[in-house]
Amino acid sequence: MNYERLNWDAIRSRTDIYIDALFRDTEEQFEFFRAKTGHLTCLCKKSSDEELLIHSKYNPVTEAARMIQAQLRGYDLLDKVILYGFGCGHHIRELRRIIGHDVEIEVWETNVAFFYEVLKHDDFTDIFKDRRLKLKITQQTNLFVLGSLDLNVDEVAVFIHQPSLRLVPKSLYSFRLVMEKFLMRMTTTNNFSSVMKENFLSNVSLRHPSITPFVQQFERIPIIMVSAGPSLEKNVHLLNSAKKHSFVCCVGTALKPLLNQGVYPDFFMMIDPKDSVLEQIADVCDLDIPLFYLSTVNKNVPCEYKGPKFIVYQEGYPLAEEYAIREGVPAIRSGGSVATSLFDLLLRFGFHPICLVGQDLAYTNRKTHVTGAHNFRYIDGFNNDIIYTLSFDQSGKVPTSRQLLLYRDWFVNIARLERRSLYNATEGGVYIDGFEHITLAEFIDKNKKFDISVVRETFKKSTKLLARFGFNC
């Protein structure tokens, strides 16, 4: 069957479908094949030595149903749905199946070459003949409704097919950045909207001090930011010697693994709204280490932890943004994870240079986290969500996920905007463009001329003082 001719005949019968002319080949290579269920899927090979599946190689239809159901959560009555990513059409069909007949569906796609190619491999006439559905297959993002700059989730439901987002052409970097930020915000708020509100109202009622006293107070002070990736095992033993010349901070997941090695960070951060986050501080709530917690963190965290505590407001969550503006306090870019949140906190504090450790953003040696982290586990078999991308030392590939790559891209995007020195001393995991990749020993050697003892002592005294008197700064 000539799928290409069949599809184009259906497209030409419509006047409300906009498709750019194909004027050049894409930089990606597309390998279309049939999943185990017989449905079409595709493996994309990018020039950056990265491979990703557009849909499951096992059951693309079930995967599409889960995606649509997850993104529908939080919406009641809908007048219109904007869906980014044509893919192989499975998620479009699922959306058509469960959305009301009076709901308009507008599909956006910016990888024009992929769209032309997929038309050769399956019958999509059922999609093109659905009058509820409009398509805009174009790199002219000004043709997209809402201009892609201010997506209002209260008026229009916006769904994003995440693999398609990774196919956005490099020339449309700013568009992709907007969509990635929206996806991170949507993923968090849709899954935990009521929980986050409950946490937020409880946390602000405690009137803990904000981060205001620390903003831009640590210029030219080196810091090592420790995450709980599997590669932390390689260099955690060097952190105590690093503390002679650098601050050391960590995400909550890395706190216990550090304590188990006798490493006491200068401060740590927690952001998770779920009850399970309490496992990060179980049995260590009496520590004297300052905690910076996101305004929507689980409400039991600031109540249980006895050390100095500081609330951090975040952009992208309306209640936190409004409160920060009203109170005249800073708000950070959370980026969707505790590592990205902590990193932006360090930028606000003025630390320079900044060095990442344990920031694998990958399943190094089939591990999710460093041994000793509360959510550590081995991965026996990788599923269709696994993507292989360039490794830390650029000598091969490491397994990662779509979500972890979103976080990697967040670091890359921030690095492009920063002029301060940024290092990655994870010694494993993914390669993060914009960071200088070195060993932790090399970073320590670079900063051995610094003596931060006075700054550290001042920080300790100020955090205790602020926490003791409860200044709402």
Salt bridges, closest charged atoms under 4 A:
ASP9 OD1 - ARG12 NH1 3.93
ASP16 OD1 - ARG14 NE 2.92
GLU31 OE1 - LYS45 NZ 3.80
ASP49 OD1 - LYS397 NZ 3.55
GLU50 OE2 - ARG166 NH2 3.13
GLU50 OE1 - ARG408 NH2 3.38
GLU51 OE2 - LYS397 NZ 3.51
GLU63 OE1 - HIS55 ND1 3.87
GLU63 OE2 - ARG402 NH1 3.80
GLU94 OE2 - ARG97 NH2 2.80
GLU104 OE2 - LYS80 NZ 3.68
GLU104 OE2 - LYS134 NZ 3.74
GLU106 OE1 - LYS80 NZ 3.22
GLU106 OE2 - LYS136 NZ 3.68
GLU117 OE1 - LYS120 NZ 3.29
GLU117 OE2 - HIS121 NE2 3.61
ASP122 OD2 - ARG34 NH1 3.54
ASP126 OD2 - ARG93 NE 2.85
ASP126 OD2 - ARG96 NH1 3.22
ASP130 OD2 - ARG96 NE 2.67
ASP130 OD2 - ARG132 NH2 2.99
GLU180 OE2 - ARG176 NE 2.66
GLU198 OE2 - LYS299 NZ 2.50
GLU233 OE1 - LYS367 NZ 3.33
ASP266 OD1 - ARG456 NE 2.62
ASP272 OD2 - LYS274 NZ 3.08
ASP288 OD2 - LYS464 NZ 3.13
GLU315 OE2 - ARG348 NH2 3.74
ASP344 OD1 - ARG333 NH2 2.54
ASP344 OD2 - ARG348 NE 3.97
ASP385 OD1 - ARG402 NH1 3.76
ASP409 OD2 - ARG166 NH1 2.97
ASP409 OD2 - ARG176 NH2 2.54
ASP409 OD1 - ARG408 NH2 3.01
GLU418 OE1 - ARG420 NE 2.84
ASP445 OD1 - LYS448 NZ 3.01
